[in-house]
Amino acid sequence: MSAHDTAEPTRRDFLYIATGMAGVVGAGGLAWPFIDQMRPDASTLAAASIEVDVSSVQEGGSLTVKWRGKPVFIRNRTAKEIEEAKSTNMADLKDPLARNANLAADTPATDLARSAGEGKENWMVMIGVCTHLGCVPLGEAGIFGGWFCPCHGSHYDTAGRIRSGPAPENMAVPQFSFVSDTVVKIG
C-alpha cells in the first residue's frame, strides 16, 4: 500500500464520527445554561448609565450618586474655586494627566480638562474614590479645599487633582455629558 492509497471508510468510522459529533452537541447543550447565566442581568445593564438631575445643586454645593457600585461626586464649584484651580502651576501637580474618560489619555490636567468643559467649567463630575487605596475622600476639605482622604492623608484640589499625600493619580472623571442644562448622564 502506498501513501496515495486511501482506505474506504467503514461503518465503524462513521459511527465514531457520529458519536463524537453527538457528544460535542450534547456538551454544548449542557454548557450553554452555565455560560448564559454569566451575562449581566437587566438591572446591571440599566446601571451602565444613569441620569442625574443637578438643578437643586446650588453654587458651592455637591451631590454624591452611586454609579456602577462607586460614589460619583458632582460639584457645582464657586468662581473662587475655579480661579484657584486655573491658577495652579502645572509643574506643582503630582499627576500631569487629566484622567478624563471624555478626552484623550494624554490630555494635560488643566482645570478645563478636568471640568465639564467650555461653558460648564463650574461642574465637576468625578469617581469619588481615592487613587491610593480606594477610600472615599471627604469633600470641601484638606489643604487645597477640594477633597481629603483621612485614611492616608491624600489632598486633592477643587479640580480633583492629587496635590499632596500618597495617592499616585488624580481622581478619575467618568464618561459623562449634559443631556440638558440640569441633567447629566453618567456612563
PyRosetta script that sets phi, psi and omega in degrees:
from pyrosetta import init, pose_from_sequence

init()
pose = pose_from_sequence("MSAHDTAEPTRRDFLYIATGMAGVVGAGGLAWPFIDQMRPDASTLAAASIEVDVSSVQEGGSLTVKWRGKPVFIRNRTAKEIEEAKSTNMADLKDPLARNANLAADTPATDLARSAGEGKENWMVMIGVCTHLGCVPLGEAGIFGGWFCPCHGSHYDTAGRIRSGPAPENMAVPQFSFVSDTVVKIG")
pose.set_psi(1, 132.9)
pose.set_omega(1, -179.4)
pose.set_phi(2, -101.9)
pose.set_psi(2, 173.8)
pose.set_omega(2, -177.6)
pose.set_phi(3, -66.4)
pose.set_psi(3, -21.6)
pose.set_omega(3, -177.6)
pose.set_phi(4, -86.2)
pose.set_psi(4, -13.7)
pose.set_omega(4, 179.0)
pose.set_phi(5, -76.8)
pose.set_psi(5, 139.6)
pose.set_omega(5, 176.8)
pose.set_phi(6, -120.0)
pose.set_psi(6, 141.0)
pose.set_omega(6, 179.1)
pose.set_phi(7, -82.8)
pose.set_psi(7, 146.2)
pose.set_omega(7, 176.6)
pose.set_phi(8, -71.4)
pose.set_psi(8, 133.7)
pose.set_omega(8, 177.3)
pose.set_phi(9, -63.6)
pose.set_psi(9, 142.7)
pose.set_omega(9, -179.7)
pose.set_phi(10, -102.0)
pose.set_psi(10, 171.7)
pose.set_omega(10, 177.3)
pose.set_phi(11, -62.0)
pose.set_psi(11, -35.7)
pose.set_omega(11, 179.4)
pose.set_phi(12, -64.1)
pose.set_psi(12, -42.4)
pose.set_omega(12, 177.1)
pose.set_phi(13, -58.9)
pose.set_psi(13, -43.5)
pose.set_omega(13, 178.5)
pose.set_phi(14, -62.1)
pose.set_psi(14, -42.3)
pose.set_omega(14, -179.8)
pose.set_phi(15, -65.1)
pose.set_psi(15, -39.2)
pose.set_omega(15, 177.0)
pose.set_phi(16, -61.1)
pose.set_psi(16, -46.4)
pose.set_omega(16, -178.8)
pose.set_phi(17, -65.9)
pose.set_psi(17, -45.3)
pose.set_omega(17, -179.8)
pose.set_phi(18, -63.4)
pose.set_psi(18, -41.3)
pose.set_omega(18, 179.4)
pose.set_phi(19, -65.7)
pose.set_psi(19, -41.4)
pose.set_omega(19, 177.7)
pose.set_phi(20, -62.2)
pose.set_psi(20, -43.7)
pose.set_omega(20, 179.3)
pose.set_phi(21, -65.3)
pose.set_psi(21, -40.7)
pose.set_omega(21, 178.0)
pose.set_phi(22, -63.0)
pose.set_psi(22, -37.3)
pose.set_omega(22, 177.6)
pose.set_phi(23, -65.1)
pose.set_psi(23, -41.1)
pose.set_omega(23, 179.1)
pose.set_phi(24, -64.3)
pose.set_psi(24, -45.6)
pose.set_omega(24, 179.4)
pose.set_phi(25, -64.2)
pose.set_psi(25, -41.6)
pose.set_omega(25, 178.8)
pose.set_phi(26, -64.4)
pose.set_psi(26, -42.3)
pose.set_omega(26, 178.6)
pose.set_phi(27, -64.5)
pose.set_psi(27, -40.4)
pose.set_omega(27, 176.8)
pose.set_phi(28, -63.1)
pose.set_psi(28, -40.8)
pose.set_omega(28, 178.0)
pose.set_phi(29, -64.8)
pose.set_psi(29, -36.6)
pose.set_omega(29, 177.5)
pose.set_phi(30, -73.4)
pose.set_psi(30, -36.4)
pose.set_omega(30, -176.1)
pose.set_phi(31, -77.1)
pose.set_psi(31, -27.8)
pose.set_omega(31, -174.0)
pose.set_phi(32, -56.5)
pose.set_psi(32, -46.2)
pose.set_omega(32, 179.3)
pose.set_phi(33, -58.9)
pose.set_psi(33, -35.1)
pose.set_omega(33, 178.8)
pose.set_phi(34, -70.6)
pose.set_psi(34, -39.7)
pose.set_omega(34, 178.2)
pose.set_phi(35, -68.9)
pose.set_psi(35, -43.1)
pose.set_omega(35, -178.2)
pose.set_phi(36, -63.8)
pose.set_psi(36, -35.3)
pose.set_omega(36, -178.9)
pose.set_phi(37, -70.4)
pose.set_psi(37, -11.5)
pose.set_omega(37, 178.5)
pose.set_phi(38, -83.2)
pose.set_psi(38, -11.2)
pose.set_omega(38, 177.6)
pose.set_phi(39, -70.0)
pose.set_psi(39, 147.2)
pose.set_omega(39, 178.4)
pose.set_phi(40, -65.1)
pose.set_psi(40, 144.0)
pose.set_omega(40, 179.0)
pose.set_phi(41, -80.5)
pose.set_psi(41, 176.6)
pose.set_omega(41, -174.5)
pose.set_phi(42, -61.8)
pose.set_psi(42, -35.9)
pose.set_omega(42, -179.4)
pose.set_phi(43, -67.0)
pose.set_psi(43, -34.5)
pose.set_omega(43, 177.9)
pose.set_phi(44, -69.3)
pose.set_psi(44, -43.3)
pose.set_omega(44, 178.8)
pose.set_phi(45, -64.4)
pose.set_psi(45, -35.7)
pose.set_omega(45, 178.4)
pose.set_phi(46, -66.5)
pose.set_psi(46, -31.3)
pose.set_omega(46, -179.9)
pose.set_phi(47, -79.8)
pose.set_psi(47, -2.5)
pose.set_omega(47, -179.4)
pose.set_phi(48, -62.0)
pose.set_psi(48, -30.2)
pose.set_omega(48, 174.4)
pose.set_phi(49, -143.4)
pose.set_psi(49, 146.6)
pose.set_omega(49, 178.3)
pose.set_phi(50, -132.7)
pose.set_psi(50, 154.3)
pose.set_omega(50, 174.1)
pose.set_phi(51, -113.8)
pose.set_psi(51, 131.7)
pose.set_omega(51, -176.5)
pose.set_phi(52, -121.7)
pose.set_psi(52, 127.4)
pose.set_omega(52, 175.9)
pose.set_phi(53, -82.3)
pose.set_psi(53, 116.9)
pose.set_omega(53, -177.5)
pose.set_phi(54, -106.8)
pose.set_psi(54, 14.7)
pose.set_omega(54, -177.3)
pose.set_phi(55, -63.3)
pose.set_psi(55, -25.7)
pose.set_omega(55, -178.2)
pose.set_phi(56, -87.5)
pose.set_psi(56, -5.8)
pose.set_omega(56, -178.4)
pose.set_phi(57, -84.8)
pose.set_psi(57, 105.7)
pose.set_omega(57, -179.1)
pose.set_phi(58, -75.6)
pose.set_psi(58, 164.3)
pose.set_omega(58, 176.4)
pose.set_phi(59, -55.6)
pose.set_psi(59, 129.8)
pose.set_omega(59, -177.7)
pose.set_phi(60, 87.5)
pose.set_psi(60, -1.6)
pose.set_omega(60, -179.0)
pose.set_phi(61, -99.8)
pose.set_psi(61, 163.3)
pose.set_omega(61, -179.0)
pose.set_phi(62, -133.9)
pose.set_psi(62, 161.6)
pose.set_omega(62, 177.6)
pose.set_phi(63, -142.5)
pose.set_psi(63, 137.9)
pose.set_omega(63, 176.0)
pose.set_phi(64, -117.6)
pose.set_psi(64, 127.2)
pose.set_omega(64, 177.4)
pose.set_phi(65, -122.9)
pose.set_psi(65, 162.6)
pose.set_omega(65, 178.7)
pose.set_phi(66, -104.0)
pose.set_psi(66, 129.9)
pose.set_omega(66, 179.2)
pose.set_phi(67, -140.3)
pose.set_psi(67, 124.4)
pose.set_omega(67, -178.4)
pose.set_phi(68, 53.1)
pose.set_psi(68, 35.8)
pose.set_omega(68, 177.3)
pose.set_phi(69, 79.4)
pose.set_psi(69, 6.4)
pose.set_omega(69, -179.0)
pose.set_phi(70, -121.9)
pose.set_psi(70, 151.2)
pose.set_omega(70, 174.9)
pose.set_phi(71, -75.3)
pose.set_psi(71, 142.0)
pose.set_omega(71, 175.0)
pose.set_phi(72, -122.4)
pose.set_psi(72, 124.3)
pose.set_omega(72, 178.8)
pose.set_phi(73, -89.9)
pose.set_psi(73, 128.5)
pose.set_omega(73, 173.8)
pose.set_phi(74, -119.9)
pose.set_psi(74, 119.3)
pose.set_omega(74, -175.7)
pose.set_phi(75, -127.1)
pose.set_psi(75, 135.4)
pose.set_omega(75, 174.4)
pose.set_phi(76, -100.3)
pose.set_psi(76, 94.7)
pose.set_omega(76, -172.8)
pose.set_phi(77, -72.6)
pose.set_psi(77, 153.8)
pose.set_omega(77, 175.5)
pose.set_phi(78, -81.1)
pose.set_psi(78, 164.9)
pose.set_omega(78, 177.5)
pose.set_phi(79, -60.8)
pose.set_psi(79, -37.3)
pose.set_omega(79, 179.3)
pose.set_phi(80, -64.4)
pose.set_psi(80, -42.9)
pose.set_omega(80, 179.0)
pose.set_phi(81, -63.5)
pose.set_psi(81, -41.2)
pose.set_omega(81, 179.2)
pose.set_phi(82, -64.4)
pose.set_psi(82, -45.0)
pose.set_omega(82, -179.3)
pose.set_phi(83, -62.7)
pose.set_psi(83, -42.9)
pose.set_omega(83, 177.8)
pose.set_phi(84, -60.9)
pose.set_psi(84, -42.9)
pose.set_omega(84, -179.6)
pose.set_phi(85, -67.8)
pose.set_psi(85, -38.7)
pose.set_omega(85, 178.7)
pose.set_phi(86, -67.2)
pose.set_psi(86, -33.9)
pose.set_omega(86, -175.9)
pose.set_phi(87, -82.9)
pose.set_psi(87, -2.0)
pose.set_omega(87, 179.2)
pose.set_phi(88, -66.6)
pose.set_psi(88, 130.9)
pose.set_omega(88, 176.7)
pose.set_phi(89, -70.8)
pose.set_psi(89, 125.0)
pose.set_omega(89, -178.1)
pose.set_phi(90, -59.5)
pose.set_psi(90, -27.6)
pose.set_omega(90, 179.3)
pose.set_phi(91, -70.3)
pose.set_psi(91, -17.9)
pose.set_omega(91, 179.0)
pose.set_phi(92, -82.8)
pose.set_psi(92, -7.1)
pose.set_omega(92, -176.7)
pose.set_phi(93, -83.1)
pose.set_psi(93, 136.2)
pose.set_omega(93, 175.5)
pose.set_phi(94, -69.1)
pose.set_psi(94, -38.5)
pose.set_omega(94, -179.4)
pose.set_phi(95, -117.3)
pose.set_psi(95, 113.0)
pose.set_omega(95, -175.9)
pose.set_phi(96, -80.3)
pose.set_psi(96, -2.9)
pose.set_omega(96, -175.5)
pose.set_phi(97, -99.8)
pose.set_psi(97, 145.7)
pose.set_omega(97, -176.6)
pose.set_phi(98, -67.5)
pose.set_psi(98, -31.9)
pose.set_omega(98, -177.8)
pose.set_phi(99, 55.5)
pose.set_psi(99, 42.2)
pose.set_omega(99, -177.9)
pose.set_phi(100, -110.5)
pose.set_psi(100, 115.2)
pose.set_omega(100, -177.7)
pose.set_phi(101, -63.6)
pose.set_psi(101, -12.8)
pose.set_omega(101, 179.1)
pose.set_phi(102, -86.8)
pose.set_psi(102, -9.3)
pose.set_omega(102, -175.5)
pose.set_phi(103, -125.1)
pose.set_psi(103, 171.1)
pose.set_omega(103, 177.5)
pose.set_phi(104, -61.5)
pose.set_psi(104, 149.6)
pose.set_omega(104, -175.6)
pose.set_phi(105, -61.5)
pose.set_psi(105, -26.4)
pose.set_omega(105, -177.3)
pose.set_phi(106, -97.4)
pose.set_psi(106, 14.6)
pose.set_omega(106, 179.8)
pose.set_phi(107, -67.6)
pose.set_psi(107, 131.7)
pose.set_omega(107, 179.0)
pose.set_phi(108, -64.7)
pose.set_psi(108, 154.6)
pose.set_omega(108, -175.7)
pose.set_phi(109, -82.5)
pose.set_psi(109, 51.6)
pose.set_omega(109, 175.2)
pose.set_phi(110, -71.5)
pose.set_psi(110, 162.7)
pose.set_omega(110, 178.7)
pose.set_phi(111, -59.8)
pose.set_psi(111, -42.9)
pose.set_omega(111, -179.0)
pose.set_phi(112, -62.8)
pose.set_psi(112, -40.1)
pose.set_omega(112, -179.4)
pose.set_phi(113, -68.7)
pose.set_psi(113, -22.5)
pose.set_omega(113, 179.1)
pose.set_phi(114, -91.4)
pose.set_psi(114, -20.4)
pose.set_omega(114, -176.1)
pose.set_phi(115, -88.8)
pose.set_psi(115, -171.9)
pose.set_omega(115, 179.7)
pose.set_phi(116, -75.4)
pose.set_psi(116, -2.2)
pose.set_omega(116, 174.7)
pose.set_phi(117, 106.4)
pose.set_psi(117, -177.6)
pose.set_omega(117, -176.9)
pose.set_phi(118, -54.6)
pose.set_psi(118, 127.4)
pose.set_omega(118, 179.9)
pose.set_phi(119, 86.7)
pose.set_psi(119, -14.0)
pose.set_omega(119, 178.9)
pose.set_phi(120, -132.6)
pose.set_psi(120, 33.7)
pose.set_omega(120, -178.2)
pose.set_phi(121, -60.0)
pose.set_psi(121, -20.6)
pose.set_omega(121, -179.0)
pose.set_phi(122, -72.7)
pose.set_psi(122, -19.8)
pose.set_omega(122, -176.9)
pose.set_phi(123, -93.1)
pose.set_psi(123, 127.2)
pose.set_omega(123, 173.0)
pose.set_phi(124, -115.1)
pose.set_psi(124, 133.4)
pose.set_omega(124, 175.2)
pose.set_phi(125, -130.7)
pose.set_psi(125, 114.1)
pose.set_omega(125, -175.9)
pose.set_phi(126, -139.8)
pose.set_psi(126, 149.4)
pose.set_omega(126, 171.5)
pose.set_phi(127, -71.8)
pose.set_psi(127, 119.3)
pose.set_omega(127, -172.7)
pose.set_phi(128, -81.8)
pose.set_psi(128, 58.4)
pose.set_omega(128, -179.7)
pose.set_phi(129, -129.8)
pose.set_psi(129, 127.6)
pose.set_omega(129, 177.2)
pose.set_phi(130, -63.9)
pose.set_psi(130, 135.5)
pose.set_omega(130, -176.5)
pose.set_phi(131, -81.0)
pose.set_psi(131, 3.5)
pose.set_omega(131, 177.1)
pose.set_phi(132, -82.8)
pose.set_psi(132, -66.6)
pose.set_omega(132, -178.6)
pose.set_phi(133, -132.5)
pose.set_psi(133, 15.8)
pose.set_omega(133, 174.0)
pose.set_phi(134, 84.5)
pose.set_psi(134, 18.3)
pose.set_omega(134, 176.4)
pose.set_phi(135, -74.6)
pose.set_psi(135, 168.7)
pose.set_omega(135, 177.0)
pose.set_phi(136, -103.2)
pose.set_psi(136, 112.7)
pose.set_omega(136, -178.9)
pose.set_phi(137, -68.8)
pose.set_psi(137, 157.8)
pose.set_omega(137, 176.1)
pose.set_phi(138, -88.2)
pose.set_psi(138, 138.4)
pose.set_omega(138, -179.3)
pose.set_phi(139, -84.2)
pose.set_psi(139, 155.4)
pose.set_omega(139, 179.1)
pose.set_phi(140, 52.7)
pose.set_psi(140, 47.0)
pose.set_omega(140, -176.9)
pose.set_phi(141, -144.4)
pose.set_psi(141, 170.7)
pose.set_omega(141, 177.0)
pose.set_phi(142, 90.3)
pose.set_psi(142, 176.3)
pose.set_omega(142, -176.2)
pose.set_phi(143, -60.0)
pose.set_psi(143, -35.5)
pose.set_omega(143, -172.7)
pose.set_phi(144, -102.3)
pose.set_psi(144, 7.4)
pose.set_omega(144, 175.3)
pose.set_phi(145, 72.8)
pose.set_psi(145, 12.3)
pose.set_omega(145, 179.6)
pose.set_phi(146, -100.6)
pose.set_psi(146, -93.3)
pose.set_omega(146, -179.9)
pose.set_phi(147, -131.8)
pose.set_psi(147, 148.6)
pose.set_omega(147, -178.5)
pose.set_phi(148, -134.6)
pose.set_psi(148, 129.7)
pose.set_omega(148, 176.5)
pose.set_phi(149, -99.3)
pose.set_psi(149, 104.6)
pose.set_omega(149, -176.1)
pose.set_phi(150, -70.8)
pose.set_psi(150, -15.6)
pose.set_omega(150, -177.9)
pose.set_phi(151, -63.4)
pose.set_psi(151, -44.3)
pose.set_omega(151, -176.5)
pose.set_phi(152, -133.3)
pose.set_psi(152, 2.0)
pose.set_omega(152, 172.4)
pose.set_phi(153, 87.5)
pose.set_psi(153, 29.0)
pose.set_omega(153, 177.0)
pose.set_phi(154, -84.7)
pose.set_psi(154, 134.0)
pose.set_omega(154, -179.8)
pose.set_phi(155, -114.5)
pose.set_psi(155, 128.9)
pose.set_omega(155, 177.5)
pose.set_phi(156, -115.1)
pose.set_psi(156, 148.1)
pose.set_omega(156, 178.6)
pose.set_phi(157, -85.3)
pose.set_psi(157, -173.4)
pose.set_omega(157, -175.8)
pose.set_phi(158, -71.1)
pose.set_psi(158, -5.7)
pose.set_omega(158, 174.1)
pose.set_phi(159, -104.3)
pose.set_psi(159, 7.8)
pose.set_omega(159, 178.8)
pose.set_phi(160, 74.4)
pose.set_psi(160, 21.2)
pose.set_omega(160, 179.5)
pose.set_phi(161, -93.5)
pose.set_psi(161, 136.1)
pose.set_omega(161, 179.0)
pose.set_phi(162, -69.0)
pose.set_psi(162, 129.3)
pose.set_omega(162, -177.4)
pose.set_phi(163, -119.6)
pose.set_psi(163, -28.6)
pose.set_omega(163, -176.3)
pose.set_phi(164, -155.5)
pose.set_psi(164, 148.0)
pose.set_omega(164, 178.0)
pose.set_phi(165, 105.6)
pose.set_psi(165, -176.9)
pose.set_omega(165, -173.0)
pose.set_phi(166, -79.2)
pose.set_psi(166, -13.2)
pose.set_omega(166, -178.7)
pose.set_phi(167, -60.4)
pose.set_psi(167, 134.0)
pose.set_omega(167, -176.0)
pose.set_phi(168, -87.9)
pose.set_psi(168, -22.1)
pose.set_omega(168, -173.0)
pose.set_phi(169, -133.2)
pose.set_psi(169, 161.6)
pose.set_omega(169, 172.8)
pose.set_phi(170, -66.8)
pose.set_psi(170, 155.3)
pose.set_omega(170, 175.1)
pose.set_phi(171, -64.1)
pose.set_psi(171, 140.8)
pose.set_omega(171, -176.0)
pose.set_phi(172, -72.6)
pose.set_psi(172, 142.0)
pose.set_omega(172, 174.0)
pose.set_phi(173, -103.3)
pose.set_psi(173, 119.1)
pose.set_omega(173, -178.5)
pose.set_phi(174, -75.8)
pose.set_psi(174, 170.1)
pose.set_omega(174, 172.6)
pose.set_phi(175, -64.6)
pose.set_psi(175, 123.4)
pose.set_omega(175, 178.7)
pose.set_phi(176, -154.7)
pose.set_psi(176, 162.9)
pose.set_omega(176, 175.6)
pose.set_phi(177, -157.9)
pose.set_psi(177, 154.6)
pose.set_omega(177, 174.3)
pose.set_phi(178, -87.4)
pose.set_psi(178, 119.0)
pose.set_omega(178, 177.9)
pose.set_phi(179, -87.8)
pose.set_psi(179, -16.1)
pose.set_omega(179, 171.7)
pose.set_phi(180, -154.1)
pose.set_psi(180, -177.4)
pose.set_omega(180, 179.8)
pose.set_phi(181, -64.6)
pose.set_psi(181, -23.2)
pose.set_omega(181, -174.6)
pose.set_phi(182, -122.9)
pose.set_psi(182, 4.4)
pose.set_omega(182, -179.1)
pose.set_phi(183, -125.4)
pose.set_psi(183, 125.8)
pose.set_omega(183, 176.9)
pose.set_phi(184, -111.3)
pose.set_psi(184, 134.9)
pose.set_omega(184, 178.0)
pose.set_phi(185, -102.8)
pose.set_psi(185, 122.1)
pose.set_omega(185, 179.4)
pose.set_phi(186, -106.5)
pose.set_psi(186, 128.8)
pose.set_omega(186, 179.4)
pose.set_phi(187, 101.5)
pose.dump_pdb("model.pdb")
